[in-house]
Amino acid sequence: MISAVSRADFDQYMVPVFSPLDMIFVRGEGSRLWDQEGRDYIDFGSGVAVTSLGHTHPVLLKALTEQAGKLWHVSNYYTNEPALQLAKKLCALTFAERVFYCNSGAEANEAALKLARKRAVDKHGPEKIEIVSFNGSFHGRTFFTVSVGGQAKYSSGMGPNPPGIVHIDLGDEAALRRVVGPKTCAIIVEPIVGESGVVPVDPAFLKLMRELASEFDAALIFDEVQSGNGRTGALYAYMNTGVVPDILTTAKGIGGGFPIGVMLTTAEMADKHFTPGVHGSTFGGNPLACAVALAVLEVIASPEVLAGVKRKAIHAAKRLRAMGEAFGCFTEVREAGLWFGCELAPKFAGRAGDFMKVSASNGLLHIVAGPNVVRLAPSLVIADEELDEGLDRLELTCRQLSA
Ligand SMILES: *Cc1c(COP(=O)(O)O)cnc(C)c1O
């Protein structure tokens, strides 16, 4: 018999790297979740931009259960049909010519960074290992990816970090020109910065990165772990920038809730440098994850779904700006498709976590991006009524907190 569990068990049994809210969810359907007490919540967080098509979407459920009845795992000594079908689809839909699978965003970035260094060292010698990254960026929690990420709180306190990584400010053209040079093997950037507030990077700055990376034969890596897979209304955010990277990493929403990470790249980047044995993953490319991701992409890449993202985004942004003004809670609402960063007014400085808690008590789940930004990332196929119901609940939160 399975014993009943409660939030108190978390503190007793779990490593305390997280401190979750009190409720425990037991079921989800579309954009709604239910907790152990039977209370319902509108989901504007999507498990941090992961459940891109909501919960238990019928197409994904079918793909998962059909594959579950056929084949779960064979290892990379063999390939499998879903992995190849997904790879073909990703190459057809993007700049990519080669695909590498893993299980998370951090692993996708780990693969990208290793590939960039390997290729540079193979082609130009052992000095070409420098990685240019940006302050405030987030690329995952492995030791290499926290070191490359631009947030000292995640990378410090564990002894020496890997060498050759420099961080500059986004938008600082002079600094970019100064640090990119013959020793640079990669420039890595989130084209829309997620964890630090849903902040789009100026396409002109991305273009300069592209020019400098090409000039010095370094890899331009776009981390689209969060911005990809339809979140912005484009299939991948790079498609709206006029800049094409050499490597694109993604995860989160591509699995719709099933763990998968993907690195997309070109034949020129990969073929001579990521040769058999150089890199790998036990679970990467497993049939279950690939079957679900294929179904996710089939739904998301449809013109109706992407157009729906843009239409709902305009509506939600309008309402968010109106409530921001009415209650004096947001100074700015940044919108990137169904992905919003609501910048808190000075009188609410540091209180994004309070918004999250009060919203939860009002039956709304959203996330934060640092202490001063309320972050929303609803399902890309959220029903219009549920979007409005969630916005009503957020309005209640603003009303209560500003009272
Ligand atoms: C979430 C995130 C990651 C890390 O993904 P994990 O699956 O948690 O390893 C990396 N980059 C960006 C931009 C992210 O938002």
The ligand as a Gaussian input file, in Angstrom:
#p B3LYP/6-31G(d) Opt

LIG

0 1
 C       15.653000      26.263000     -17.886000
 C       16.789000      26.741000     -18.704000
 C       17.959000      25.987000     -18.833000
 C       18.205000      24.719000     -18.047000
 O       17.326000      23.712000     -18.398000
 P       17.213000      22.397000     -17.460000
 O       16.273000      21.510000     -18.215000
 O       16.698000      22.855000     -16.140000
 O       18.575000      21.828000     -17.340000
 C       18.954000      26.456000     -19.666000
 N       18.801000      27.597000     -20.356000
 C       17.690000      28.357000     -20.259000
 C       17.574000      29.603000     -21.068000
 C       16.648000      27.958000     -19.429000
 O       15.553000      28.714000     -19.316000

